Amino acid sequence: MTTTPDSAASNSAAPGSASPASSEVDNGQPTALSVSGTASWMPLAVMGLVIVAWGAGPPITKLITAPPLVGVLFRFGMSFPVLFGIVYARGGRVSRSLLRSTALPGISFGINLIFVFATLQEVTVAVLATAVAIQPALLLIVAGPIFGEKPTLNHVLWSMVGISGAGIVVLGAGDEVRASALGVMLALISVITFSIYFVLTRLARSTTDVDPIEWMAGINLWAFLAAVPPSLFLVGRDDFAQFGGIDWLWMVLLAYLTGVLGHVAMSWVHGYIEAARSSLYLLAMNLVAVGLAWPIHDEPITLIQVLGGAVLLWAVTSVIRLPKADQPAEVA
């Protein structure tokens, strides 16, 4: 496994460069992340890219009419060969140890996307976004025990404000929200499986010098393999026949915009931003999802949703300005 520039910098960061997560652990827990120097804006800039890429995911996914398992097979079948090609073109490799490390998060990611496809066939984009808004609360609960990240009271309070704002954004559509009991259940399962993937990826990036592209190559391979067994029993020739035409365009965008670009970028960000913070920042992707769902799926934006978006952005901005858990607030 090769060492990336950001991971190499963890041993001797040059002045004026961003310092990624330390690979050391304190009392069995990963140490807190730190970013210093003039490039400290880069993780937030890349996070903004992830927010746009991932926010576009649900509206694009909803455009694909093929059954969920077919969609997942094509999604990961298109992405993992490209990622492997990039790894080996850069002189890297996907080692056996990396494949072992990516097995559980990769399988979780594959199962997650199956449920995402299934959810969007049952509910509007806003309903799935509502379920996703729960994730920061889950991360606040597990961040301390797993990562040694102890969010301050202000962080917790602003997180609750952000979650409330996200809820207003996605539920403010009123009668335009369409859901079923099955759809809600599928949405909650998708949040749980994605949270497992998110936590395990953050854990790997905070404790080891993992190349983000190599990591995602392993993740995408396992995600593809996770969809194969159920497909053998549940997918027929007629199901594959439903995929074609314009579906190829949407799948290319989904595989390479939200998939390769978005997830590789997020894997890099995990080395710099604490999980509890990054999951809150990702709430902003609800604004992108709901905003795109208006012109693409005729799911209009209401004044209440605009107000909820303002609350959400206020909360995210406030958390960005908070000192990290391991850093005291600056005294003027």
C-alpha positions as CSV (number, residue, x, y, z in Angstrom):
1,M,0.0,0.0,0.0
2,T,1.5,3.3,-1.0
3,T,1.8,6.4,1.2
4,T,-0.1,9.4,0.1
5,P,1.2,13.0,0.4
6,D,-1.2,13.7,3.2
7,S,-0.4,10.5,5.1
8,A,3.3,11.1,4.6
9,A,2.9,14.6,6.1
10,S,1.7,13.0,9.3
11,N,5.3,12.1,10.1
12,S,6.9,15.5,9.1
13,A,4.5,18.2,8.0
14,A,6.1,21.0,6.2
15,P,5.5,24.5,7.5
16,G,2.4,26.1,6.0
17,S,0.9,22.7,5.1
18,A,-2.2,20.9,6.4
19,S,-1.5,18.3,9.0
20,P,-3.6,15.2,8.8
21,A,-4.8,12.9,11.5
22,S,-2.2,11.4,13.7
23,S,-1.9,7.7,13.6
24,E,-1.1,7.6,17.3
25,V,-3.7,6.5,19.8
26,D,-4.3,7.7,23.4
27,N,-5.5,5.1,25.9
28,G,-6.7,2.9,23.0
29,Q,-8.5,5.7,21.2
30,P,-7.4,7.7,18.1
31,T,-6.0,11.1,19.0
32,A,-7.9,14.3,17.9
33,L,-7.3,15.7,14.5
34,S,-5.4,18.8,13.8
35,V,-5.0,21.1,10.8
36,S,-2.5,23.8,10.8
37,G,-0.9,26.3,8.5
38,T,-2.1,28.3,5.5
39,A,-3.7,25.2,4.0
40,S,-6.1,24.7,6.9
41,W,-9.0,25.7,4.6
42,M,-8.5,22.7,2.3
43,P,-10.4,20.1,4.3
44,L,-13.4,22.4,4.5
45,A,-13.2,23.2,0.8
46,V,-13.1,19.5,-0.1
47,M,-16.0,18.9,2.4
48,G,-17.9,21.4,0.3
49,L,-17.2,19.4,-2.8
50,V,-18.4,16.2,-1.0
51,I,-21.6,18.0,0.0
52,V,-22.4,18.9,-3.6
53,A,-21.5,15.5,-4.9
54,W,-23.4,13.5,-2.3
55,G,-26.4,15.9,-2.3
56,A,-26.8,15.2,-6.1
57,G,-26.9,11.5,-5.4
58,P,-30.5,11.0,-4.3
59,P,-32.1,13.0,-7.1
60,I,-29.9,11.2,-9.7
61,T,-30.6,7.8,-8.1
62,K,-34.3,8.4,-8.3
63,L,-34.0,8.9,-12.1
64,I,-32.8,5.3,-12.5
65,T,-35.9,3.1,-13.0
66,A,-34.2,-0.3,-12.9
67,P,-34.7,-2.5,-9.8
68,P,-32.4,-1.7,-6.8
69,L,-30.1,-4.7,-7.1
70,V,-29.6,-4.0,-10.8
71,G,-28.8,-0.4,-10.1
72,V,-26.2,-1.4,-7.4
73,L,-24.5,-4.0,-9.6
74,F,-24.1,-1.4,-12.3
75,R,-23.1,1.3,-9.9
76,F,-20.2,-0.6,-8.3
77,G,-19.4,-2.7,-11.4
78,M,-18.6,0.6,-13.1
79,S,-16.6,2.2,-10.3
80,F,-14.4,-0.4,-8.8
81,P,-12.4,-1.2,-12.0
82,V,-11.8,2.5,-12.5
83,L,-10.5,2.9,-9.0
84,F,-8.3,-0.2,-9.3
85,G,-6.9,1.3,-12.6
86,I,-6.1,4.6,-10.9
87,V,-4.4,2.9,-8.0
88,Y,-2.1,0.8,-10.2
89,A,-1.5,3.7,-12.6
90,R,-0.2,5.7,-9.6
91,G,2.2,2.8,-8.8
92,G,0.1,1.6,-5.8
93,R,-1.5,-1.6,-5.0
94,V,-4.5,-3.0,-3.1
95,S,-2.9,-5.4,-0.6
96,R,-4.5,-8.3,1.2
97,S,-4.4,-6.4,4.5
98,L,-6.3,-3.5,2.9
99,L,-8.9,-5.9,1.5
100,R,-9.4,-7.4,5.0
101,S,-9.7,-3.9,6.4
102,T,-12.3,-2.8,3.8
103,A,-14.4,-5.9,3.9
104,L,-16.9,-4.9,6.6
105,P,-17.3,-1.2,5.6
106,G,-17.4,-2.2,2.0
107,I,-20.2,-4.7,2.5
108,S,-22.0,-2.2,4.7
109,F,-21.7,0.4,1.9
110,G,-23.0,-2.1,-0.7
111,I,-26.0,-3.0,1.4
112,N,-26.6,0.7,2.1
113,L,-26.9,1.5,-1.5
114,I,-29.3,-1.3,-2.1
115,F,-31.6,0.2,0.5
116,V,-31.1,3.7,-0.9
117,F,-32.3,2.6,-4.3
118,A,-35.2,0.7,-2.8
119,T,-36.1,3.7,-0.6
120,L,-36.3,6.1,-3.4
121,Q,-38.7,3.9,-5.3
122,E,-41.1,4.2,-2.3
123,V,-40.7,7.8,-1.0
124,T,-39.8,11.3,-2.2
125,V,-36.2,12.5,-1.9
126,A,-37.2,14.6,1.1
127,V,-38.2,11.6,3.2
128,L,-34.8,9.9,2.6
129,A,-33.1,13.2,3.5
130,T,-35.1,13.3,6.8
131,A,-33.7,9.9,7.7
132,V,-30.1,11.0,6.8
133,A,-30.5,14.0,9.1
134,I,-30.5,11.6,12.1
135,Q,-26.9,10.6,11.4
136,P,-25.2,13.4,13.3
137,A,-27.0,12.5,16.4
138,L,-25.8,8.9,16.0
139,L,-22.3,10.1,15.5
140,L,-22.4,12.2,18.6
141,I,-23.2,9.1,20.6
142,V,-20.4,7.0,19.2
143,A,-17.7,9.6,18.5
144,G,-16.6,9.7,22.2
145,P,-16.3,6.0,22.8
146,I,-14.8,5.1,19.4
147,F,-12.7,8.1,18.4
148,G,-12.0,9.7,21.7
149,E,-13.8,12.8,20.4
150,K,-15.6,14.6,23.2
151,P,-17.9,17.3,21.7
152,T,-18.5,20.3,23.8
153,L,-22.0,21.3,25.0
154,N,-22.1,24.0,22.3
155,H,-21.3,21.4,19.7
156,V,-24.2,19.2,20.9
157,L,-26.6,22.1,21.0
158,W,-25.7,23.4,17.5
159,S,-25.9,19.8,16.2
160,M,-29.5,19.6,17.5
161,V,-30.2,23.0,15.9
162,G,-28.8,21.7,12.6
163,I,-30.8,18.5,12.7
164,S,-33.9,20.5,13.4
165,G,-33.1,22.8,10.4
166,A,-32.6,19.7,8.2
167,G,-35.9,18.3,9.3
168,I,-37.7,21.6,8.4
169,V,-36.0,21.6,5.0
170,V,-37.1,18.1,4.1
171,L,-40.6,18.1,5.7
172,G,-41.5,21.6,4.8
173,A,-42.7,20.4,1.4
174,G,-46.0,19.5,3.1
175,D,-48.3,17.6,0.8
176,E,-45.5,17.1,-1.7
177,V,-43.9,14.6,0.7
178,R,-44.8,11.0,-0.3
179,A,-43.9,8.0,1.9
180,S,-45.0,4.6,2.9
181,A,-44.3,2.5,6.0
182,L,-42.0,0.3,3.9
183,G,-40.2,3.3,2.5
184,V,-39.6,4.8,6.0
185,M,-38.2,1.4,7.2
186,L,-35.9,1.2,4.2
187,A,-34.7,4.7,4.8
188,L,-33.8,4.0,8.5
189,I,-32.0,0.9,7.5
190,S,-30.0,2.8,4.9
191,V,-29.0,5.3,7.6
192,I,-27.8,2.6,9.9
193,T,-25.8,0.8,7.2
194,F,-24.2,4.1,6.0
195,S,-23.3,5.0,9.5
196,I,-21.4,1.7,9.9
197,Y,-19.5,2.5,6.7
198,F,-18.9,6.1,7.8
199,V,-17.6,5.1,11.2
200,L,-15.3,2.4,10.0
201,T,-13.8,4.5,7.2
202,R,-13.2,7.4,9.7
203,L,-11.6,5.0,12.1
204,A,-9.2,3.7,9.4
205,R,-8.3,7.2,8.3
206,S,-7.7,8.4,11.9
207,T,-5.4,5.5,13.0
208,T,-3.5,4.4,9.9
209,D,-1.8,6.0,6.8
210,V,-4.5,4.8,4.4
211,D,-4.4,6.0,0.8
212,P,-7.9,7.3,0.1
213,I,-8.0,6.0,-3.4
214,E,-6.7,2.5,-2.4
215,W,-9.2,2.5,0.4
216,M,-12.1,3.3,-1.8
217,A,-11.0,0.7,-4.4
218,G,-11.3,-2.0,-1.7
219,I,-14.6,-0.5,-0.5
220,N,-16.2,-0.5,-4.0
221,L,-15.0,-4.1,-4.7
222,W,-16.6,-5.4,-1.5
223,A,-19.7,-3.3,-2.1
224,F,-20.0,-4.9,-5.6
225,L,-19.5,-8.4,-4.2
226,A,-22.1,-7.7,-1.5
227,A,-24.8,-7.2,-4.2
228,V,-23.9,-10.4,-6.1
229,P,-25.4,-13.1,-3.9
230,P,-28.9,-11.6,-3.5
231,S,-28.8,-10.8,-7.3
232,L,-28.3,-14.5,-8.1
233,F,-31.7,-15.3,-6.5
234,L,-33.7,-12.1,-6.9
235,V,-32.7,-10.6,-10.3
236,G,-33.9,-12.0,-13.6
237,R,-33.2,-11.2,-17.2
238,D,-36.3,-9.0,-17.3
239,D,-34.9,-6.9,-14.5
240,F,-31.7,-6.2,-16.4
241,A,-33.8,-5.4,-19.5
242,Q,-35.3,-2.4,-17.5
243,F,-31.9,-0.8,-17.5
244,G,-30.9,1.1,-20.6
245,G,-31.1,4.3,-22.6
246,I,-30.8,7.4,-20.5
247,D,-30.2,5.2,-17.4
248,W,-26.6,4.9,-18.6
249,L,-26.1,8.7,-18.3
250,W,-27.5,8.8,-14.8
251,M,-25.5,5.8,-13.7
252,V,-22.2,7.4,-15.0
253,L,-23.0,10.5,-13.0
254,L,-23.9,8.4,-9.9
255,A,-20.8,6.1,-10.2
256,Y,-18.2,8.7,-10.9
257,L,-19.6,12.0,-9.4
258,T,-21.1,10.9,-6.2
259,G,-19.2,7.6,-6.1
260,V,-15.6,7.9,-7.1
261,L,-15.1,11.7,-6.7
262,G,-17.4,12.1,-3.6
263,H,-16.3,9.1,-1.6
264,V,-12.6,9.4,-2.3
265,A,-12.8,13.1,-1.3
266,M,-14.7,12.2,1.9
267,S,-12.1,9.4,2.7
268,W,-9.4,12.1,2.5
269,V,-11.5,14.5,4.6
270,H,-11.8,11.8,7.3
271,G,-8.1,12.3,8.0
272,Y,-8.6,15.9,9.0
273,I,-12.1,16.5,10.4
274,E,-13.7,14.8,13.4
275,A,-16.6,12.5,12.6
276,A,-19.0,14.4,14.8
277,R,-18.2,17.6,12.9
278,S,-18.1,16.2,9.4
279,S,-21.4,14.4,9.8
280,L,-23.0,17.7,10.8
281,Y,-21.5,19.5,7.9
282,L,-23.0,16.8,5.6
283,L,-26.4,17.9,6.7
284,A,-25.9,20.7,4.1
285,M,-26.2,18.1,1.4
286,N,-30.0,18.0,2.2
287,L,-30.1,21.6,0.7
288,V,-28.5,20.3,-2.5
289,A,-30.8,17.2,-2.7
290,V,-34.0,19.2,-2.1
291,G,-32.8,22.0,-4.4
292,L,-32.2,19.5,-7.3
293,A,-35.3,17.5,-6.6
294,W,-37.4,20.6,-7.5
295,P,-36.4,20.9,-11.2
296,I,-35.7,17.2,-11.7
297,H,-38.6,15.6,-9.9
298,D,-41.1,18.5,-9.6
299,E,-40.8,18.5,-5.8
300,P,-41.2,22.2,-5.2
301,I,-39.4,24.3,-2.5
302,T,-41.6,26.1,0.0
303,L,-40.9,29.2,2.1
304,I,-40.7,27.0,5.2
305,Q,-38.0,24.9,3.6
306,V,-36.0,28.1,2.8
307,L,-36.2,29.1,6.5
308,G,-35.2,25.6,7.6
309,G,-32.2,25.9,5.2
310,A,-31.2,29.1,6.8
311,V,-31.3,27.5,10.3
312,L,-29.2,24.6,9.0
313,L,-26.5,26.8,7.5
314,W,-26.5,28.9,10.7
315,A,-25.8,25.8,12.8
316,V,-23.1,24.4,10.4
317,T,-21.4,27.8,10.3
318,S,-21.5,28.0,14.1
319,V,-19.9,24.6,14.5
320,I,-17.2,25.4,12.1
321,R,-16.3,28.4,14.3
322,L,-16.2,26.3,17.5
323,P,-12.8,25.3,18.8
324,K,-12.0,21.6,18.6
325,A,-12.5,19.4,21.6
326,D,-8.8,19.2,22.2
327,Q,-8.1,22.9,21.7
328,P,-9.0,25.6,24.2
329,A,-10.8,28.6,22.9
330,E,-8.5,31.5,22.0
331,V,-8.3,34.3,24.5
332,A,-8.2,37.8,23.0
